[in-house]
Amino acid sequence: MSLNPTRDRYESINKRNFRSAIINLLENEYKILGSRKIIEMLSDDIEDLHREYYPKQEQVGYGEIVFITTKDDGQRQSYGKKAEDYGTTTVVLPLITKEDVERRVYYKKGDRNSNYKHRESRDIETMVRLLKSAKQQGGLLSGAELSVLMNRSLSTLTKYLRAYTEKTGEILPLKGYVLDQGSLPTHKGIIISLYEQGKSPADIVLHTAHSQDAVDRYIKQYDQIKKLIKKEMDEVAIKEITGRSMKVVREYIKLYYDLNPVIKLNK
């Protein structure tokens, strides 16, 4: 019997919480029996998930949206693996800023082309903001997710990504590019171009938003094919020696000559 029944009555208030409800649910509804410690650990994990997926309202600011996306934990895309099998993380994305609203208020209408260019510029700025924000929080947005968030087609976003990369030389941290599954032809070219300019692999990682493993892999493949080109081997021989697909071999051969035009002219 308790020596202090009044204290017990007050302490019971704090025990009527979300965690206790989970423990009760697991024991009484799901009939999960066994170590109380295991059940408590399961309850703690469920509570942590709830906090991650449903953050408190005061943690979300003006124009921000809570979004669940792929976790940037160095995982690689593999054939046959479902999207839901990859790690996820919850990020708070700045979908709308006060500056976005002000630009719409103060922007003066001009001809049709000027309005179109203004919208494209605004869209690209939003795209960059969303992708970089997700990456900073440990997440990677896919093209489809970006399409839904911005209400733009995938083809339009591909055009925006290409325009931004060509203008700045920077590869944005889109899921497909970071996990090396993207179709943008310039991302490999930019990495190798920076390498040929004498940039260190670590600097290239910072500039391109690719992982160190991905950058090292591109450089290793390029160096291997570059040596075989210098030995005057044709693409068929290079394919057989390296074990790479003909498409990949041709990409690297083109990169080599594009980055070394003098050699190409002397051939």
C-alpha positions in Angstrom: 0.0 0.0 0.0 1.3 3.4 -0.9 2.6 5.7 1.9 1.5 8.8 0.1 -1.8 8.2 -1.7 -2.3 11.9 -2.5 1.0 12.0 -4.5 0.0 8.8 -6.3 -3.2 10.5 -7.4 -1.3 13.5 -8.9 1.4 11.4 -10.5 -1.2 9.4 -12.4 -2.0 12.5 -14.4 1.3 12.6 -16.2 1.0 8.9 -16.9 -2.1 9.5 -19.0 -0.1 10.5 -22.1 0.4 9.4 -25.7 3.2 7.0 -24.7 1.2 5.2 -22.1 -1.7 5.0 -24.6 0.6 3.2 -27.1 1.8 0.8 -24.4 -1.8 0.0 -23.4 -2.8 -0.5 -27.1 0.1 -2.9 -27.7 -0.6 -4.9 -24.6 -4.3 -5.0 -24.5 -5.5 -4.6 -28.1 -2.7 -6.3 -30.0 -1.9 -8.7 -27.2 1.8 -8.2 -27.5 3.2 -9.9 -24.5 6.8 -10.3 -23.3 9.4 -7.9 -22.1 7.9 -4.6 -20.8 11.2 -3.0 -21.8 10.7 -4.0 -25.5 7.2 -2.6 -25.4 8.4 0.7 -23.9 11.1 0.9 -26.6 8.5 0.4 -29.3 6.3 3.1 -27.8 9.3 5.5 -27.7 10.0 4.8 -31.4 6.4 5.4 -32.3 6.3 8.6 -30.3 9.5 9.8 -32.1 7.9 9.0 -35.5 4.8 11.0 -34.6 7.0 14.0 -33.6 8.8 13.8 -36.9 5.8 13.3 -39.2 3.6 15.7 -37.3 5.7 18.6 -36.0 4.1 21.2 -33.7 2.4 24.1 -35.5 4.8 26.7 -34.0 7.7 24.9 -35.7 6.2 25.8 -39.1 6.6 29.3 -40.3 4.9 31.6 -42.9 4.5 29.9 -46.2 6.3 26.7 -45.1 5.0 23.2 -45.7 5.8 20.0 -43.9 6.8 17.4 -46.4 8.1 13.8 -46.2 10.7 12.9 -48.7 13.7 10.5 -49.3 16.4 10.6 -46.7 19.8 11.7 -47.9 21.8 9.0 -46.2 24.1 7.8 -49.0 21.8 5.1 -50.2 22.0 4.2 -53.9 19.1 3.5 -56.2 18.8 -0.2 -57.0 16.7 -2.1 -59.5 13.5 -3.6 -58.1 13.6 -1.6 -54.9 10.3 0.2 -54.1 10.3 3.9 -53.3 8.7 3.2 -49.9 11.7 0.9 -49.0 14.1 3.8 -48.9 14.7 5.8 -45.8 12.5 8.9 -45.4 12.8 12.2 -43.5 10.4 15.0 -42.7 11.5 18.5 -43.9 9.9 21.9 -43.6 10.1 23.6 -47.0 9.8 27.3 -47.7 7.2 27.0 -50.4 6.2 30.7 -50.3 8.2 33.6 -49.0 7.1 37.2 -48.3 9.3 38.3 -51.2 7.3 36.0 -53.5 4.1 37.8 -52.6 5.7 41.3 -52.8 7.0 40.6 -56.3 3.5 39.7 -57.4 2.1 42.8 -55.9 4.6 45.3 -57.3 5.4 43.6 -60.6 4.1 45.8 -63.5 2.5 44.0 -66.4 4.3 44.3 -69.7 4.1 42.4 -73.0 3.4 38.7 -73.0 7.1 37.7 -73.2 8.1 39.8 -70.3 5.4 38.2 -68.1 6.5 34.7 -69.2 10.2 35.5 -68.4 9.2 36.9 -65.1 7.3 33.7 -64.2 10.1 31.5 -65.3 12.6 33.4 -63.3 10.3 33.2 -60.2 9.8 29.5 -60.7 13.5 28.7 -61.0 14.1 30.7 -57.8 11.4 28.7 -56.0 12.8 25.4 -57.4 16.4 26.2 -56.2 15.0 27.2 -52.8 13.1 24.0 -52.3 15.8 21.7 -53.5 18.5 23.3 -51.4 16.3 23.6 -48.3 15.5 19.9 -48.5 19.1 18.9 -48.9 20.2 21.1 -45.9 17.7 19.2 -43.8 18.9 15.8 -44.9 16.3 15.2 -47.6 16.2 14.7 -51.4 13.2 15.9 -53.5 12.4 13.9 -56.6 11.3 15.5 -59.9 7.8 14.2 -59.3 7.7 15.7 -55.8 9.0 19.0 -57.1 6.3 18.9 -59.8 3.5 18.5 -57.3 4.9 21.2 -54.9 5.3 23.7 -57.7 2.3 22.7 -59.8 4.6 22.5 -62.9 5.0 19.6 -65.4 8.1 17.4 -65.3 9.1 18.6 -68.8 8.9 22.3 -67.6 11.0 21.4 -64.5 13.6 19.6 -66.7 13.9 22.8 -68.8 14.3 24.9 -65.6 17.0 22.5 -64.3 18.9 22.6 -67.5 18.7 26.4 -67.8 19.9 26.8 -64.2 22.8 24.4 -64.7 23.9 26.0 -68.0 23.8 29.4 -66.5 25.5 28.7 -63.1 27.5 25.5 -63.7 25.9 24.2 -60.6 24.1 20.9 -60.3 21.1 21.1 -58.0 20.5 18.4 -55.4 17.6 16.7 -57.1 17.2 13.1 -55.9 17.9 11.6 -59.3 21.2 13.5 -59.7 22.4 12.9 -56.2 21.6 9.2 -56.3 23.0 9.0 -59.9 19.8 8.1 -61.6 19.1 11.3 -63.4 18.9 11.9 -67.1 20.5 15.4 -67.3 23.5 14.9 -69.6 25.5 17.8 -68.2 25.9 16.6 -64.6 28.6 14.1 -65.5 30.2 16.6 -67.8 30.4 19.3 -65.1 32.1 16.9 -62.7 34.7 15.9 -65.2 35.1 19.5 -66.4 35.9 20.6 -62.9 38.3 17.7 -62.5 40.1 18.6 -65.7 40.4 22.2 -64.4 42.4 20.8 -61.4 39.6 21.0 -58.8 40.0 18.4 -56.0 37.3 15.7 -55.6 36.3 17.3 -52.3 35.7 20.7 -54.0 33.7 19.0 -56.7 31.4 17.4 -54.1 30.6 20.8 -52.7 30.0 22.3 -56.1 27.8 19.5 -57.5 25.8 18.2 -54.5 27.0 14.7 -55.4 28.3 12.3 -52.9 32.0 11.7 -52.5 31.6 8.1 -53.8 29.7 9.3 -56.9 32.4 11.9 -57.7 35.2 9.4 -57.2 33.5 6.9 -59.4 33.0 9.3 -62.3 36.7 10.4 -62.0 37.9 6.8 -61.9 35.9 5.8 -64.9 37.0 8.9 -66.8 40.7 8.4 -66.0 40.5 4.7 -67.1 38.9 5.6 -70.5 41.2 8.6 -71.0 44.3 6.4 -70.7 42.8 3.9 -73.3 42.0 6.8 -75.6 45.6 8.0 -75.4 46.7 4.5 -76.4 44.6 5.0 -79.6 42.1 2.3 -78.8 38.7 2.5 -80.4 35.4 2.5 -78.6 34.8 -1.2 -79.1 38.1 -2.1 -77.5 37.5 0.4 -74.6 34.1 -1.2 -74.0 35.6 -4.7 -73.8 38.4 -3.7 -71.5 36.4 -1.5 -69.1 33.2 -3.6 -69.1 31.2 -0.4 -69.5 28.2 0.0 -71.8 28.8 1.5 -75.2 26.7 4.4 -74.2 28.8 5.2 -71.2 32.0 4.7 -73.2 30.9 7.1 -75.9 29.8 9.7 -73.2 33.3 9.7 -71.8 35.0 9.7 -75.2 33.0 12.8 -76.2 33.8 14.4 -72.8 37.5 13.9 -73.4 37.5 15.5 -76.8 35.1 18.3 -75.8 37.5 19.2 -72.9 40.6 18.7 -75.1 39.7 20.4 -78.4 43.3 20.8 -79.5 43.8 17.0 -79.4 40.6 16.5 -81.4 41.9 19.0 -84.1 45.2 17.2 -84.4 43.6 13.8 -84.9 
